[in-house]
């Protein structure tokens, strides 16, 4: 089934928080709506994540 002249939108929000030098946690919510004569879809998805960040120290010597 092909969707030709549909109308839709996407709304989302997210937040990240740094707990330590290398630890970041976050959450995100997305809401999708797509409407067409043959197809109407509403989807909400959410995500949580915890990430480790590894940074390379720059050599400050000249």
C-alpha positions as CSV (number, residue, x, y, z in Angstrom):
1,X,0.0,0.0,0.0
2,X,1.5,3.3,-1.1
3,X,0.9,6.5,0.9
4,X,0.9,9.5,-1.5
5,X,-0.6,12.7,0.0
6,X,-0.4,12.1,3.7
7,X,-0.1,14.6,6.5
8,X,1.8,14.0,9.7
9,X,3.8,15.4,12.5
10,X,6.4,14.4,15.1
11,X,6.8,15.9,18.6
12,X,9.5,14.9,21.0
13,X,11.4,15.8,24.2
14,X,14.5,14.5,25.8
15,X,16.8,15.1,28.8
16,X,20.4,14.0,29.5
17,X,22.1,14.3,32.9
18,X,25.8,13.9,33.6
19,X,26.3,12.0,36.9
20,X,30.1,11.7,36.8
21,X,33.0,12.6,34.5
22,X,32.2,9.5,32.3
23,X,28.6,8.6,33.1
24,X,25.6,10.1,31.3
25,X,21.9,9.0,31.7
26,X,19.0,10.2,29.6
27,X,15.4,9.7,28.5
28,X,13.5,10.6,25.4
29,X,9.8,10.5,24.3
30,X,8.6,10.8,20.7
31,X,5.0,11.0,19.5
32,X,4.3,10.4,15.7
33,X,1.0,11.0,13.9
34,X,0.6,10.2,10.2
35,X,-2.8,10.5,8.4
36,X,-3.7,9.5,4.9
37,X,-7.0,8.5,3.2
38,X,-6.1,4.8,3.6
39,X,-3.9,4.8,6.7
40,X,-4.0,6.6,10.1
41,X,-1.2,5.9,12.5
42,X,-0.3,7.2,16.0
43,X,2.9,5.9,17.7
44,X,4.5,6.9,21.0
45,X,7.9,5.5,21.8
46,X,10.2,6.2,24.7
47,X,13.8,5.4,25.4
48,X,16.1,5.5,28.4
49,X,19.8,5.1,28.1
50,X,23.0,5.1,30.2
51,X,26.2,5.9,28.4
52,X,29.9,5.8,29.3
53,X,32.0,8.6,27.7
54,X,35.7,8.0,27.2
55,X,37.7,11.2,26.6
56,X,41.2,11.3,25.3
57,X,43.4,13.8,27.3
58,X,45.0,16.3,25.0
59,X,48.8,16.8,25.2
60,X,49.2,20.3,26.6
61,X,53.1,20.4,26.2
62,X,54.5,22.8,23.7
